[in-house]
Amino acid sequence: MGQSIKRMTRILIGGMLLLCIFGQSSVAQIESSSQQTSRPGFRANELIIKIRDELPGISRSMSENSMDTGSRNLNALNAQFGVTNVEQVFRSRTGRLLQQDSPLANVLLLKLQQGIDEKTALRAYASLDEVEYAELNYWYYIFGVPNDSFFSSQYGLYNSSSQGIDAIGGWDLEQGNSSVIIAIVDTGIDYTHEDLAGKVIKGYDFVNEDFDPRDDNGHGTHVAGIAGAIANNGRGIAGVCPGCSLLAVKVVTADGAGANAWIANGIANAVSLGARVINLSLGGLDASQTILLAVQQAYQQGAVIVAASGNDGSGVKLYPAGFSEVIAVGATNQYGSRASFSSYGSHLELAAPGQAIYSTLPGNAYEAWNGTSMACPHVAGLAGLIFSYDSTLTNAEVRQIMNGTAQDLGDSGRDSYFGYGRINALSALTQAGSGATYPTPTPDTNPYPEYSTSCGDSLGGLFGLTIMGLCWVNFERRKRKV
């Protein structure tokens, strides 16, 4: 009996050791993979703070002299962290000044001394009564990747039997009005492209700080073509809303990364230039309060804001798609299924074709790409068509029309993989012309979402260690910076 117990004990110990070895190996492989594919989490030596709205004088003083702000606490921290420059995040590039009582006027970008630990500075500024919030200047990334060019058909514009959105049917009712502006807040647009020339309004380039938002990546031009490329010109492709104007706002570098200060400012400037629809085919893990503030202001001024859900193929919520004012868009493929890369979750609102989507690229080129970045402008284009068809509709009504007429996919009703379903242009425009009335939506009572990095409340044994290891890998990915 004693020998049997000893033998069983040795077997159990040996099995546990093997599990530990293989478990550690798996975590190491995942960590190595994440290190290879990880990108910086935020811009070095920068911090964003928002001064409380009841203290606008401090914001103005701080922008003029960081050592004489009217607040001893801020003066001390600015000296401690070697603040070299302070500027408003939301700087008008349209010739229209921000109103002094606008909450956007109190959001400031601090340039810190080299070598300063940004997270230490973050905690210090966030602790001050004068500061409403402080956050890092997070990087956000675009969600589109090239695909083989033989996928050259625009199945996404055909009817549901072809797994499309029936834009062709919708064009019998509306093809778009140039007075309706769709802002492509992205890598810029090649405004000389044969399928885009003459319809692109040049916004601001926040990356290079000039008024030439030319695309040096390709992503923004591809997105723009899906939303609004010219139709019936005997060349290339047709966009969902070929008659709408496109506004080029460059907030993303040639490498595909955009700082949240650029993105937030791009959203605000798009609204100032008259955009009724804002396309955000980008995102990140961090729920930037600066971008949220810009989104809320844009929504209050009547804009429809559309964002890609992400290409992780997971249920992790990314932002700005995760904000309640934003329509989160997932991707379907040419078979009508969820694209394998398309991120999902309870916040997902609509789906649109996003795999093998043929569109424009700089230099009069065309190519098929994959991504929720490609699905997103299908929805933005449809919003443009609806506004063109009935300019009296509100952004909330346009949103309700698109949700109510989407083709239900997956589980009946709204679900985490398709939201309300794949958009349908013909059905949406038919509904828009029906004269129906729409109830006022209930506002979000907690516009500042809480963020948690925990993966579970109770973990045990080797399974728990493995899960904690995976959580740590994800947490480490969020910590990385330039």
Secondary structure by P-SEA (a helix, b strand, c coil): caaaaaaaaaaaaaaaaaaaaaaaaaaaaaaaaaaaaccccccccbbbbbcccccaaaaaaaaacccccccaaaaaaaaaacccccccccccccccccccccccccbbbbbbcccccaaaaaaaaaacccccccccbbbbbbcccccccccccccccccccccccaaaaaaacccccccbbbbbcccccccccccccccccccccccccccccccccaaaaaaaaaaccccccccccccccccbbbbbbbcccccccccaaaaaaaaaaaaaacccbbbbccccccccaaaaaaaaaaaaabbbbbbbccccccccccccccccccbbbbbbcccccccccccccccccccccccbbbbbccccbbbbbbcaaaaaaaaaaaaaaaaaacccccaaaaaaaaaaaccccccccccccccccbbbaaaaaaaaaccccccccccccccbbbbbcccccccccaaaaaaaaaaaaaaaaaaccc
